[in-house]
């Protein structure tokens, strides 16, 4: 899963610590999310999207295509 | 939050008692020999680790961060799973090498404490190098 977290955070002038506090997680979690090493739960993805006032799909981008629905 | 603080206090006190216990035994003149030294070392590692982790959590809580979040929980579960798998091999090795042990207590102590130390090592490693790719 790709993420625009770093870009969005920089655009809003937030530090990792501030974002962690706003999302209710530890700073290490934000670091792993930005590095793409951790896929957040739906709850955390929603919390982070709320911080940026965006939709989840605008913050987190699924790399693998969805299964063919034909 | 209150339950978290109570747990923190209990674990910290237990960790301190373990360390003081070791120091008391050491000062009493009993110096473990042979394989027993590994048991004492493993108890020390577990005690110090528990203390350091709880202090870190306490500092985080003071700074307004949660003591645990979903990533730390996941790391804990994964480390537990890997330590459990490792413990099977540890016990297999201990049964194969049981002739090396002079008494059952030492064998049993190593069998119990080594997976605990492995859990600590795996958890520390995953805390720094977690990746979904290695799940």
N, CA and C atoms of all chains as a GROMACS GRO file, in nm:
protein
  615
    1UNK      N    1   0.084  -0.119   0.000
    1UNK     CA    2   0.000   0.000   0.000
    1UNK      C    3   0.088   0.125   0.000
    2UNK      N    4   0.056   0.216  -0.093
    2UNK     CA    5   0.130   0.343  -0.096
    2UNK      C    6   0.058   0.444  -0.008
    3UNK      N    7   0.133   0.544   0.034
    3UNK     CA    8   0.070   0.646   0.116
    3UNK      C    9   0.121   0.786   0.081
    4UNK      N   10   0.033   0.883   0.093
    4UNK     CA   11   0.071   1.023   0.066
    4UNK      C   12   0.093   1.097   0.199
    5UNK      N   13   0.112   1.020   0.302
    5UNK     CA   14   0.119   1.076   0.437
    5UNK      C   15   0.227   1.184   0.452
    6UNK      N   16   0.346   1.154   0.403
    6UNK     CA   17   0.459   1.246   0.419
    6UNK      C   18   0.430   1.378   0.347
    7UNK      N   19   0.379   1.363   0.226
    7UNK     CA   20   0.347   1.480   0.142
    7UNK      C   21   0.238   1.566   0.208
    8UNK      N   22   0.133   1.502   0.253
    8UNK     CA   23   0.022   1.574   0.316
    8UNK      C   24   0.064   1.640   0.448
    9UNK      N   25   0.147   1.566   0.521
    9UNK     CA   26   0.194   1.618   0.650
    9UNK      C   27   0.280   1.742   0.628
   10UNK      N   28   0.368   1.735   0.526
   10UNK     CA   29   0.456   1.848   0.496
   10UNK      C   30   0.373   1.969   0.450
   11UNK      N   31   0.271   1.941   0.369
   11UNK     CA   32   0.186   2.049   0.318
   11UNK      C   33   0.114   2.124   0.431
   12UNK      N   34   0.084   2.052   0.536
   12UNK     CA   35   0.013   2.116   0.649
   12UNK      C   36   0.108   2.158   0.762
   13UNK      N   37   0.236   2.138   0.739
   13UNK     CA   38   0.336   2.179   0.839
   13UNK      C   39   0.329   2.102   0.969
   14UNK      N   40   0.288   1.976   0.959
   14UNK     CA   41   0.278   1.893   1.080
   14UNK      C   42   0.405   1.809   1.096
   15UNK      N   43   0.448   1.791   1.218
   15UNK     CA   44   0.560   1.699   1.243
   15UNK      C   45   0.502   1.560   1.266
   16UNK      N   46   0.589   1.459   1.265
   16UNK     CA   47   0.543   1.321   1.291
   16UNK      C   48   0.482   1.310   1.431
   17UNK      N   49   0.542   1.381   1.525
   17UNK     CA   50   0.493   1.376   1.664
   17UNK      C   51   0.352   1.436   1.672
   18UNK      N   52   0.333   1.548   1.603
   18UNK     CA   53   0.201   1.614   1.606
   18UNK      C   54   0.095   1.527   1.540
   19UNK      N   55   0.132   1.468   1.426
   19UNK     CA   56   0.036   1.381   1.357
   19UNK      C   57   0.002   1.259   1.443
   20UNK      N   58   0.105   1.204   1.507
   20UNK     CA   59   0.083   1.087   1.594
   20UNK      C   60  -0.015   1.123   1.705
   21UNK      N   61   0.005   1.239   1.764
   21UNK     CA   62  -0.082   1.283   1.873
   21UNK      C   63  -0.226   1.301   1.823
   22UNK      N   64  -0.240   1.362   1.705
   22UNK     CA   65  -0.373   1.386   1.650
   22UNK      C   66  -0.443   1.255   1.613
   23UNK      N   67  -0.366   1.160   1.565
   23UNK     CA   68  -0.425   1.031   1.524
   23UNK      C   69  -0.437   0.933   1.641
   24UNK      N   70  -0.377   0.966   1.754
   24UNK     CA   71  -0.386   0.881   1.873
   24UNK      C   72  -0.300   0.757   1.866
   25UNK      N   73  -0.183   0.771   1.801
   25UNK     CA   74  -0.089   0.657   1.795
   25UNK      C   75   0.049   0.703   1.838
   26UNK      N   76   0.144   0.609   1.842
   26UNK     CA   77   0.281   0.643   1.878
   26UNK      C   78   0.354   0.694   1.754
   27UNK      N   79   0.463   0.772   1.777
   27UNK     CA   80   0.536   0.831   1.664
   27UNK      C   81   0.592   0.723   1.571
   28UNK      N   82   0.636   0.610   1.630
   28UNK     CA   83   0.694   0.501   1.550
   28UNK      C   84   0.594   0.450   1.446
   29UNK      N   85   0.468   0.451   1.481
   29UNK     CA   86   0.365   0.403   1.390
   29UNK      C   87   0.358   0.493   1.266
   30UNK      N   88   0.369   0.623   1.287
   30UNK     CA   89   0.368   0.718   1.174
   30UNK      C   90   0.491   0.695   1.086
   31UNK      N   91   0.606   0.669   1.151
   31UNK     CA   92   0.730   0.643   1.075
   31UNK      C   93   0.712   0.520   0.985
   32UNK      N   94   0.660   0.411   1.041
   32UNK     CA   95   0.641   0.287   0.963
   32UNK      C   96   0.535   0.307   0.854
   33UNK      N   97   0.434   0.386   0.882
   33UNK     CA   98   0.330   0.414   0.782
   33UNK      C   99   0.389   0.491   0.665
   34UNK      N  100   0.469   0.592   0.696
   34UNK     CA  101   0.529   0.674   0.590
   34UNK      C  102   0.626   0.593   0.504
   35UNK      N  103   0.692   0.497   0.568
   35UNK     CA  104   0.787   0.413   0.493
   35UNK      C  105   0.716   0.303   0.414
   36UNK      N  106   0.586   0.294   0.432
   36UNK     CA  107   0.508   0.191   0.362
   36UNK      C  108   0.530   0.052   0.416
   37UNK      N  109   0.580   0.043   0.540
   37UNK     CA  110   0.610  -0.088   0.598
   37UNK      C  111   0.495  -0.142   0.681
   38UNK      N  112   0.396  -0.058   0.704
   38UNK     CA  113   0.283  -0.101   0.787
   38UNK      C  114   0.152  -0.058   0.722
   39UNK      N  115   0.060  -0.152   0.710
   39UNK     CA  116  -0.074  -0.122   0.658
   39UNK      C  117  -0.166  -0.095   0.776
   40UNK      N  118  -0.224   0.024   0.784
   40UNK     CA  119  -0.305   0.057   0.902
   40UNK      C  120  -0.438  -0.016   0.899
   41UNK      N  121  -0.500  -0.024   1.017
   41UNK     CA  122  -0.636  -0.078   1.025
   41UNK      C  123  -0.729   0.027   0.962
   42UNK      N  124  -0.851  -0.016   0.935
   42UNK     CA  125  -0.949   0.076   0.877
   42UNK      C  126  -0.973   0.194   0.972
   43UNK      N  127  -0.976   0.163   1.102
   43UNK     CA  128  -0.999   0.267   1.203
   43UNK      C  129  -0.887   0.372   1.201
   44UNK      N  130  -0.763   0.325   1.197
   44UNK     CA  131  -0.650   0.419   1.198
   44UNK      C  132  -0.645   0.498   1.068
   45UNK      N  133  -0.669   0.429   0.955
   45UNK     CA  134  -0.671   0.498   0.825
   45UNK      C  135  -0.777   0.609   0.826
   46UNK      N  136  -0.891   0.579   0.884
   46UNK     CA  137  -1.001   0.676   0.892
   46UNK      C  138  -0.960   0.793   0.982
   47UNK      N  139  -0.898   0.762   1.097
   47UNK     CA  140  -0.853   0.868   1.189
   47UNK      C  141  -0.755   0.962   1.121
   48UNK      N  142  -0.660   0.904   1.047
   48UNK     CA  143  -0.558   0.986   0.981
   48UNK      C  144  -0.622   1.070   0.870
   49UNK      N  145  -0.711   1.008   0.794
   49UNK     CA  146  -0.781   1.081   0.687
   49UNK      C  147  -0.860   1.198   0.746
   50UNK      N  148  -0.919   1.177   0.863
   50UNK     CA  149  -0.994   1.284   0.931
   50UNK      C  150  -0.904   1.401   0.970
   51UNK      N  151  -0.780   1.369   1.010
   51UNK     CA  152  -0.684   1.475   1.046
   51UNK      C  153  -0.661   1.566   0.926
   52UNK      N  154  -0.650   1.506   0.808
   52UNK     CA  155  -0.625   1.583   0.686
   52UNK      C  156  -0.754   1.630   0.617
   53UNK      N  157  -0.867   1.593   0.675
   53UNK     CA  158  -0.999   1.626   0.618
   53UNK      C  159  -1.010   1.578   0.473
   54UNK      N  160  -0.965   1.455   0.452
   54UNK     CA  161  -0.970   1.393   0.319
   54UNK      C  162  -1.034   1.255   0.332
   55UNK      N  163  -1.061   1.195   0.216
   55UNK     CA  164  -1.110   1.057   0.217
   55UNK      C  165  -0.993   0.962   0.235
   56UNK      N  166  -1.022   0.841   0.283
   56UNK     CA  167  -0.915   0.742   0.305
   56UNK      C  168  -0.838   0.716   0.176
   57UNK      N  169  -0.913   0.704   0.064
   57UNK     CA  170  -0.848   0.670  -0.064
   57UNK      C  171  -0.757   0.782  -0.115
   58UNK      N  172  -0.772   0.902  -0.057
   58UNK     CA  173  -0.684   1.012  -0.098
   58UNK      C  174  -0.553   1.011  -0.019
   59UNK      N  175  -0.553   0.940   0.091
   59UNK     CA  176  -0.432   0.932   0.175
   59UNK      C  177  -0.358   0.800   0.150
   60UNK      N  178  -0.434   0.693   0.143
   60UNK     CA  179  -0.375   0.560   0.122
   60UNK      C  180  -0.416   0.506  -0.014
   61UNK      N  181  -0.317   0.462  -0.090
   61UNK     CA  182  -0.343   0.414  -0.226
   61UNK      C  183  -0.309   0.265  -0.235
   62UNK      N  184  -0.410   0.186  -0.274
   62UNK     CA  185  -0.390   0.043  -0.286
   62UNK      C  186  -0.311   0.013  -0.413
   63UNK      N  187  -0.197  -0.055  -0.398
   63UNK     CA  188  -0.111  -0.085  -0.513
   63UNK      C  189  -0.161  -0.205  -0.593
   64UNK      N  190  -0.209  -0.308  -0.520
   64UNK     CA  191  -0.256  -0.429  -0.588
   64UNK      C  192  -0.393  -0.402  -0.647
   65UNK      N  193  -0.416  -0.441  -0.772
   65UNK     CA  194  -0.549  -0.418  -0.831
   65UNK      C  195  -0.654  -0.506  -0.763
   66UNK      N  196  -0.776  -0.456  -0.762
   66UNK     CA  197  -0.885  -0.535  -0.704
   66UNK      C  198  -0.911  -0.656  -0.792
   67UNK      N  199  -0.959  -0.766  -0.735
   67UNK     CA  200  -0.988  -0.884  -0.818
   67UNK      C  201  -1.092  -0.852  -0.926
   68UNK      N  202  -1.075  -0.912  -1.040
   68UNK     CA  203  -1.166  -0.888  -1.153
   68UNK      C  204  -1.309  -0.928  -1.114
   69UNK      N  205  -1.402  -0.837  -1.136
   69UNK     CA  206  -1.539  -0.866  -1.092
   69UNK      C  207  -1.626  -0.922  -1.204
   70UNK      N  208  -1.563  -0.953  -1.319
   70UNK     CA  209  -1.641  -1.008  -1.430
   70UNK      C  210  -1.690  -1.150  -1.400
   71UNK      N  211  -0.728   0.403   3.101
   71UNK     CA  212  -0.598   0.468   3.129
   71UNK      C  213  -0.550   0.434   3.271
   72UNK      N  214  -0.647   0.429   3.368
   72UNK     CA  215  -0.609   0.399   3.506
   72UNK      C  216  -0.555   0.256   3.516
   73UNK      N  217  -0.623   0.162   3.445
   73UNK     CA  218  -0.578   0.022   3.446
   73UNK      C  219  -0.438   0.011   3.390
   74UNK      N  220  -0.410   0.088   3.285
   74UNK     CA  221  -0.277   0.090   3.223
   74UNK      C  222  -0.172   0.137   3.321
   75UNK      N  223  -0.205   0.241   3.399
   75UNK     CA  224  -0.110   0.294   3.496
   75UNK      C  225  -0.084   0.194   3.609
   76UNK      N  226  -0.190   0.124   3.652
   76UNK     CA  227  -0.174   0.023   3.757
   76UNK      C  228  -0.083  -0.090   3.709
   77UNK      N  229  -0.106  -0.137   3.584
   77UNK     CA  230  -0.023  -0.243   3.527
   77UNK      C  231   0.122  -0.198   3.524
   78UNK      N  232   0.139  -0.073   3.485
   78UNK     CA  233   0.274  -0.015   3.477
   78UNK      C  234   0.343  -0.021   3.613
   79UNK      N  235   0.272   0.016   3.716
   79UNK     CA  236   0.328   0.017   3.851
   79UNK      C  237   0.361  -0.125   3.894
   80UNK      N  238   0.267  -0.221   3.872
   80UNK     CA  239   0.290  -0.359   3.914
   80UNK      C  240   0.413  -0.418   3.843
   81UNK      N  241   0.420  -0.400   3.713
   81UNK     CA  242   0.531  -0.459   3.637
   81UNK      C  243   0.663  -0.394   3.676
   82UNK      N  244   0.660  -0.263   3.698
   82UNK     CA  245   0.784  -0.194   3.738
   82UNK      C  246   0.832  -0.246   3.873
   83UNK      N  247   0.739  -0.263   3.967
   83UNK     CA  248   0.776  -0.313   4.100
   83UNK      C  249   0.832  -0.455   4.088
   84UNK      N  250   0.767  -0.540   4.008
   84UNK     CA  251   0.815  -0.677   3.988
   84UNK      C  252   0.954  -0.679   3.927
   85UNK      N  253   0.975  -0.592   3.829
   85UNK     CA  254   1.106  -0.586   3.763
   85UNK      C  255   1.213  -0.543   3.863
   86UNK      N  256   1.182  -0.442   3.944
   86UNK     CA  257   1.278  -0.395   4.043
   86UNK      C  258   1.307  -0.504   4.147
   87UNK      N  259   1.202  -0.576   4.189
   87UNK     CA  260   1.222  -0.684   4.287
   87UNK      C  261   1.312  -0.793   4.230
   88UNK      N  262   1.294  -0.823   4.100
   88UNK     CA  263   1.379  -0.926   4.035
   88UNK      C  264   1.524  -0.884   4.041
   89UNK      N  265   1.548  -0.757   4.009
   89UNK     CA  266   1.686  -0.707   4.007
   89UNK      C  267   1.744  -0.706   4.148
   90UNK      N  268   1.666  -0.654   4.242
   90UNK     CA  269   1.714  -0.651   4.381
   90UNK      C  270   1.735  -0.793   4.434
   91UNK      N  271   1.649  -0.884   4.395
   91UNK     CA  272   1.662  -1.024   4.436
   91UNK      C  273   1.793  -1.082   4.388
   92UNK      N  274   1.825  -1.054   4.265
   92UNK     CA  275   1.950  -1.105   4.209
   92UNK      C  276   2.070  -1.046   4.284
   93UNK      N  277   2.063  -0.914   4.310
   93UNK     CA  278   2.174  -0.848   4.381
   93UNK      C  279   2.189  -0.907   4.522
   94UNK      N  280   2.074  -0.932   4.588
   94UNK     CA  281   2.077  -0.988   4.724
   94UNK      C  282   2.142  -1.126   4.723
   95UNK      N  283   2.103  -1.210   4.626
   95UNK     CA  284   2.160  -1.346   4.616
   95UNK      C  285   2.309  -1.338   4.587
   96UNK      N  286   2.345  -1.245   4.501
   96UNK     CA  287   2.486  -1.229   4.462
   96UNK      C  288   2.569  -1.185   4.583
   97UNK      N  289   2.515  -1.089   4.660
   97UNK     CA  290   2.588  -1.036   4.776
   97UNK      C  291   2.597  -1.139   4.888
   98UNK      N  292   2.500  -1.230   4.889
   98UNK     CA  293   2.502  -1.334   4.994
   98UNK      C  294   2.615  -1.433   4.970
   99UNK      N  295   2.681  -1.422   4.860
   99UNK     CA  296   2.797  -1.505   4.834
   99UNK      C  297   2.771  -1.622   4.743
  100UNK      N  298   2.648  -1.633   4.695
  100UNK     CA  299   2.618  -1.745   4.606
  100UNK      C  300   2.645  -1.704   4.462
  101UNK      N  301   2.748  -1.758   4.407
  101UNK     CA  302   2.780  -1.726   4.268
  101UNK      C  303   2.748  -1.849   4.183
  102UNK      N  304   2.651  -1.839   4.095
  102UNK     CA  305   2.614  -1.956   4.015
  102UNK      C  306   2.727  -2.000   3.922
  103UNK      N  307   2.736  -2.129   3.903
  103UNK     CA  308   2.842  -2.182   3.816
  103UNK      C  309   2.781  -2.258   3.700
  104UNK      N  310   2.860  -2.282   3.598
  104UNK     CA  311   2.817  -2.362   3.484
  104UNK      C  312   2.696  -2.306   3.414
  105UNK      N  313   2.603  -2.394   3.382
  105UNK     CA  314   2.485  -2.352   3.305
  105UNK      C  315   2.391  -2.263   3.386
  106UNK      N  316   2.404  -2.270   3.519
  106UNK     CA  317   2.315  -2.190   3.604
  106UNK      C  318   2.333  -2.040   3.580
  107UNK      N  319   2.455  -2.004   3.542
  107UNK     CA  320   2.481  -1.861   3.516
  107UNK      C  321   2.391  -1.810   3.403
  108UNK      N  322   2.360  -1.897   3.307
  108UNK     CA  323   2.272  -1.857   3.196
  108UNK      C  324   2.132  -1.826   3.249
  109UNK      N  325   2.089  -1.905   3.344
  109UNK     CA  326   1.955  -1.882   3.401
  109UNK      C  327   1.951  -1.746   3.471
  110UNK      N  328   2.055  -1.716   3.548
  110UNK     CA  329   2.060  -1.587   3.615
  110UNK      C  330   2.068  -1.473   3.513
  111UNK      N  331   2.146  -1.494   3.410
  111UNK     CA  332   2.159  -1.390   3.308
  111UNK      C  333   2.024  -1.366   3.239
  112UNK      N  334   1.953  -1.475   3.209
  112UNK     CA  335   1.824  -1.462   3.141
  112UNK      C  336   1.721  -1.392   3.229
  113UNK      N  337   1.726  -1.423   3.361
  113UNK     CA  338   1.634  -1.354   3.455
  113UNK      C  339   1.667  -1.205   3.457
  114UNK      N  340   1.796  -1.176   3.459
  114UNK     CA  341   1.838  -1.035   3.459
  114UNK      C  342   1.792  -0.963   3.333
  115UNK      N  343   1.812  -1.028   3.218
  115UNK     CA  344   1.772  -0.966   3.090
  115UNK      C  345   1.622  -0.938   3.092
  116UNK      N  346   1.543  -1.039   3.134
  116UNK     CA  347   1.397  -1.022   3.136
  116UNK      C  348   1.356  -0.910   3.232
  117UNK      N  349   1.419  -0.905   3.350
  117UNK     CA  350   1.386  -0.802   3.449
  117UNK      C  351   1.420  -0.663   3.400
  118UNK      N  352   1.542  -0.648   3.349
  118UNK     CA  353   1.585  -0.516   3.301
  118UNK      C  354   1.500  -0.472   3.182
  119UNK      N  355   1.471  -0.567   3.092
  119UNK     CA  356   1.391  -0.534   2.974
  119UNK      C  357   1.251  -0.486   3.014
  120UNK      N  358   1.189  -0.561   3.108
  120UNK     CA  359   1.054  -0.522   3.154
  120UNK      C  360   1.058  -0.382   3.214
  121UNK      N  361   1.163  -0.355   3.291
  121UNK     CA  362   1.174  -0.224   3.356
  121UNK      C  363   1.192  -0.113   3.251
  122UNK      N  364   1.282  -0.135   3.157
  122UNK     CA  365   1.308  -0.033   3.054
  122UNK      C  366   1.183  -0.007   2.970
  123UNK      N  367   1.114  -0.114   2.931
  123UNK     CA  368   0.994  -0.099   2.849
  123UNK      C  369   0.886  -0.020   2.924
  124UNK      N  370   0.869  -0.053   3.052
  124UNK     CA  371   0.766   0.017   3.130
  124UNK      C  372   0.801   0.163   3.150
  125UNK      N  373   0.929   0.192   3.168
  125UNK     CA  374   0.971   0.332   3.182
  125UNK      C  375   0.944   0.410   3.053
  126UNK      N  376   0.971   0.342   2.940
  126UNK     CA  377   0.949   0.406   2.810
  126UNK      C  378   0.799   0.436   2.792
  127UNK      N  379   0.718   0.337   2.829
  127UNK     CA  380   0.573   0.355   2.818
  127UNK      C  381   0.526   0.469   2.908
  128UNK      N  382   0.583   0.474   3.027
  128UNK     CA  383   0.542   0.577   3.123
  128UNK      C  384   0.576   0.716   3.067
  129UNK      N  385   0.697   0.728   3.008
  129UNK     CA  386   0.737   0.856   2.950
  129UNK      C  387   0.644   0.894   2.836
  130UNK      N  388   0.610   0.795   2.752
  130UNK     CA  389   0.520   0.821   2.640
  130UNK      C  390   0.383   0.868   2.690
  131UNK      N  391   0.335   0.802   2.795
  131UNK     CA  392   0.204   0.840   2.851
  131UNK      C  393   0.209   0.982   2.908
  132UNK      N  394   0.322   1.016   2.968
  132UNK     CA  395   0.338   1.151   3.023
  132UNK      C  396   0.337   1.255   2.911
  133UNK      N  397   0.389   1.214   2.792
  133UNK     CA  398   0.393   1.306   2.678
  133UNK      C  399   0.263   1.308   2.599
  134UNK      N  400   0.166   1.232   2.644
  134UNK     CA  401   0.034   1.234   2.578
  134UNK      C  402   0.016   1.129   2.470
  135UNK      N  403   0.110   1.035   2.459
  135UNK     CA  404   0.097   0.927   2.361
  135UNK      C  405   0.039   0.803   2.428
  136UNK      N  406  -0.028   0.718   2.351
  136UNK     CA  407  -0.077   0.593   2.412
  136UNK      C  408   0.040   0.500   2.445
  137UNK      N  409   0.024   0.422   2.552
  137UNK     CA  410   0.130   0.327   2.590
  137UNK      C  411   0.145   0.219   2.483
  138UNK      N  412   0.033   0.180   2.425
  138UNK     CA  413   0.032   0.080   2.317
  138UNK      C  414  -0.062   0.128   2.208
  139UNK      N  415  -0.030   0.096   2.085
  139UNK     CA  416  -0.125   0.121   1.977
  139UNK      C  417  -0.132  -0.005   1.890
  140UNK      N  418  -0.201   0.004   1.776
  140UNK     CA  419  -0.223  -0.119   1.698
  140UNK      C  420  -0.094  -0.178   1.643
  141UNK      N  421   0.005  -0.094   1.613
  141UNK     CA  422   0.132  -0.148   1.562
  141UNK      C  423   0.209  -0.221   1.672
  142UNK      N  424   0.216  -0.163   1.789
  142UNK     CA  425   0.288  -0.230   1.898
  142UNK      C  426   0.218  -0.361   1.936
  143UNK      N  427   0.085  -0.361   1.929
  143UNK     CA  428   0.010  -0.484   1.957
  143UNK      C  429   0.046  -0.591   1.854
  144UNK      N  430   0.050  -0.549   1.727
  144UNK     CA  431   0.080  -0.644   1.618
  144UNK      C  432   0.222  -0.700   1.633
  145UNK      N  433   0.315  -0.611   1.670
  145UNK     CA  434   0.454  -0.654   1.691
  145UNK      C  435   0.460  -0.756   1.805
  146UNK      N  436   0.384  -0.728   1.910
  146UNK     CA  437   0.381  -0.818   2.026
  146UNK      C  438   0.326  -0.956   1.986
  147UNK      N  439   0.218  -0.956   1.909
  147UNK     CA  440   0.158  -1.084   1.867
  147UNK      C  441   0.254  -1.162   1.778
  148UNK      N  442   0.319  -1.090   1.686
  148UNK     CA  443   0.410  -1.159   1.593
  148UNK      C  444   0.532  -1.213   1.667
  149UNK      N  445   0.584  -1.132   1.759
  149UNK     CA  446   0.699  -1.177   1.839
  149UNK      C  447   0.660  -1.298   1.924
  150UNK      N  448   0.537  -1.296   1.978
  150UNK     CA  449   0.488  -1.408   2.057
  150UNK      C  450   0.478  -1.534   1.974
  151UNK      N  451   0.426  -1.521   1.854
  151UNK     CA  452   0.412  -1.635   1.763
  151UNK      C  453   0.549  -1.694   1.728
  152UNK      N  454   0.644  -1.605   1.693
  152UNK     CA  455   0.777  -1.652   1.654
  152UNK      C  456   0.851  -1.714   1.774
  153UNK      N  457   0.830  -1.654   1.892
  153UNK     CA  458   0.894  -1.710   2.013
  153UNK      C  459   0.836  -1.847   2.045
  154UNK      N  460   0.706  -1.863   2.022
  154UNK     CA  461   0.642  -1.993   2.047
  154UNK      C  462   0.699  -2.100   1.954
  155UNK      N  463   0.709  -2.066   1.825
  155UNK     CA  464   0.766  -2.160   1.728
  155UNK      C  465   0.910  -2.194   1.768
  156UNK      N  466   0.986  -2.089   1.807
  156UNK     CA  467   1.126  -2.112   1.848
  156UNK      C  468   1.132  -2.202   1.970
  157UNK      N  469   1.035  -2.185   2.061
  157UNK     CA  470   1.039  -2.264   2.185
  157UNK      C  471   1.025  -2.413   2.157
  158UNK      N  472   0.954  -2.448   2.050
  158UNK     CA  473   0.940  -2.589   2.013
  158UNK      C  474   1.078  -2.647   1.979
  159UNK      N  475   1.154  -2.569   1.903
  159UNK     CA  476   1.289  -2.613   1.865
  159UNK      C  477   1.383  -2.612   1.986
  160UNK      N  478   1.363  -2.513   2.075
  160UNK     CA  479   1.445  -2.507   2.196
  160UNK      C  480   1.425  -2.634   2.278
  161UNK      N  481   1.297  -2.673   2.296
  161UNK     CA  482   1.268  -2.794   2.376
  161UNK      C  483   1.318  -2.920   2.306
  162UNK      N  484   1.308  -2.922   2.174
  162UNK     CA  485   1.360  -3.036   2.097
  162UNK      C  486   1.511  -3.049   2.119
  163UNK      N  487   1.580  -2.934   2.111
  163UNK     CA  488   1.726  -2.934   2.131
  163UNK      C  489   1.760  -2.976   2.273
  164UNK      N  490   1.680  -2.928   2.370
  164UNK     CA  491   1.707  -2.963   2.510
  164UNK      C  492   1.690  -3.112   2.534
  165UNK      N  493   1.590  -3.172   2.472
  165UNK     CA  494   1.570  -3.317   2.489
  165UNK      C  495   1.683  -3.397   2.423
  166UNK      N  496   1.732  -3.346   2.311
  166UNK     CA  497   1.842  -3.413   2.244
  166UNK      C  498   1.973  -3.401   2.323
  167UNK      N  499   1.986  -3.287   2.391
  167UNK     CA  500   2.110  -3.260   2.464
  167UNK      C  501   2.095  -3.279   2.615
  168UNK      N  502   1.993  -3.353   2.655
  168UNK     CA  503   1.965  -3.364   2.800
  168UNK      C  504   2.079  -3.426   2.880
  169UNK      N  505   2.166  -3.501   2.813
  169UNK     CA  506   2.280  -3.563   2.882
  169UNK      C  507   2.376  -3.457   2.936
  170UNK      N  508   2.373  -3.339   2.875
  170UNK     CA  509   2.464  -3.232   2.917
  170UNK      C  510   2.425  -3.176   3.053
  171UNK      N  511   2.300  -3.190   3.090
  171UNK     CA  512   2.250  -3.126   3.212
  171UNK      C  513   2.261  -3.221   3.331
  172UNK      N  514   2.315  -3.166   3.439
  172UNK     CA  515   2.333  -3.248   3.559
  172UNK      C  516   2.203  -3.262   3.638
  173UNK      N  517   2.116  -3.163   3.628
  173UNK     CA  518   1.989  -3.172   3.701
  173UNK      C  519   1.873  -3.119   3.614
  174UNK      N  520   1.754  -3.160   3.653
  174UNK     CA  521   1.634  -3.125   3.577
  174UNK      C  522   1.601  -2.976   3.588
  175UNK      N  523   1.630  -2.917   3.706
  175UNK     CA  524   1.596  -2.775   3.728
  175UNK      C  525   1.663  -2.683   3.625
  176UNK      N  526   1.789  -2.709   3.596
  176UNK     CA  527   1.863  -2.626   3.501
  176UNK      C  528   1.803  -2.640   3.362
  177UNK      N  529   1.775  -2.766   3.325
  177UNK     CA  530   1.715  -2.793   3.193
  177UNK      C  531   1.580  -2.722   3.180
  178UNK      N  532   1.499  -2.734   3.283
  178UNK     CA  533   1.366  -2.673   3.282
  178UNK      C  534   1.376  -2.520   3.280
  179UNK      N  535   1.469  -2.468   3.360
  179UNK     CA  536   1.489  -2.322   3.365
  179UNK      C  537   1.526  -2.266   3.230
  180UNK      N  538   1.618  -2.334   3.162
  180UNK     CA  539   1.658  -2.288   3.029
  180UNK      C  540   1.542  -2.301   2.931
  181UNK      N  541   1.467  -2.410   2.942
  181UNK     CA  542   1.352  -2.432   2.853
  181UNK      C  543   1.245  -2.326   2.866
  182UNK      N  544   1.230  -2.272   2.984
  182UNK     CA  545   1.128  -2.169   3.008
  182UNK      C  546   1.182  -2.030   2.975
  183UNK      N  547   1.305  -2.006   3.020
  183UNK     CA  548   1.358  -1.869   3.009
  183UNK      C  549   1.413  -1.835   2.870
  184UNK      N  550   1.468  -1.935   2.801
  184UNK     CA  551   1.524  -1.905   2.668
  184UNK      C  552   1.418  -1.853   2.570
  185UNK      N  553   1.298  -1.916   2.563
  185UNK     CA  554   1.194  -1.858   2.475
  185UNK      C  555   1.155  -1.716   2.518
  186UNK      N  556   1.161  -1.688   2.650
  186UNK     CA  557   1.129  -1.552   2.697
  186UNK      C  558   1.233  -1.453   2.645
  187UNK      N  559   1.359  -1.492   2.650
  187UNK     CA  560   1.465  -1.404   2.600
  187UNK      C  561   1.453  -1.390   2.448
  188UNK      N  562   1.416  -1.500   2.382
  188UNK     CA  563   1.396  -1.494   2.236
  188UNK      C  564   1.283  -1.398   2.202
  189UNK      N  565   1.176  -1.402   2.283
  189UNK     CA  566   1.064  -1.309   2.262
  189UNK      C  567   1.112  -1.164   2.273
  190UNK      N  568   1.195  -1.137   2.373
  190UNK     CA  569   1.248  -1.002   2.392
  190UNK      C  570   1.331  -0.961   2.270
  191UNK      N  571   1.418  -1.052   2.225
  191UNK     CA  572   1.505  -1.021   2.111
  191UNK      C  573   1.423  -0.998   1.985
  192UNK      N  574   1.325  -1.085   1.959
  192UNK     CA  575   1.243  -1.071   1.838
  192UNK      C  576   1.160  -0.942   1.844
  193UNK      N  577   1.105  -0.914   1.960
  193UNK     CA  578   1.023  -0.793   1.975
  193UNK      C  579   1.107  -0.667   1.953
  194UNK      N  580   1.229  -0.667   2.009
  194UNK     CA  581   1.318  -0.552   1.990
  194UNK      C  582   1.354  -0.536   1.843
  195UNK      N  583   1.380  -0.649   1.777
  195UNK     CA  584   1.416  -0.644   1.635
  195UNK      C  585   1.298  -0.590   1.553
  196UNK      N  586   1.178  -0.644   1.577
  196UNK     CA  587   1.061  -0.602   1.500
  196UNK      C  588   1.024  -0.456   1.527
  197UNK      N  589   1.051  -0.407   1.647
  197UNK     CA  590   1.021  -0.268   1.680
  197UNK      C  591   1.101  -0.172   1.593
  198UNK      N  592   1.216  -0.219   1.546
  198UNK     CA  593   1.301  -0.134   1.462
  198UNK      C  594   1.290  -0.168   1.314
  199UNK      N  595   1.257  -0.291   1.284
  199UNK     CA  596   1.261  -0.336   1.143
  199UNK      C  597   1.130  -0.400   1.099
  200UNK      N  598   1.018  -0.352   1.149
  200UNK     CA  599   0.890  -0.412   1.112
  200UNK      C  600   0.861  -0.390   0.964
  201UNK      N  601   0.808  -0.490   0.900
  201UNK     CA  602   0.767  -0.474   0.760
  201UNK      C  603   0.655  -0.572   0.729
  202UNK      N  604   0.554  -0.525   0.657
  202UNK     CA  605   0.443  -0.613   0.618
  202UNK      C  606   0.492  -0.724   0.526
  203UNK      N  607   0.601  -0.696   0.452
  203UNK     CA  608   0.654  -0.795   0.357
  203UNK      C  609   0.703  -0.921   0.427
  204UNK      N  610   0.747  -0.905   0.552
  204UNK     CA  611   0.802  -1.020   0.624
  204UNK      C  612   0.696  -1.087   0.710
  205UNK      N  613   0.571  -1.048   0.692
  205UNK     CA  614   0.460  -1.103   0.775
  205UNK      C  615   0.440  -1.249   0.745
   0.00000   0.00000   0.00000
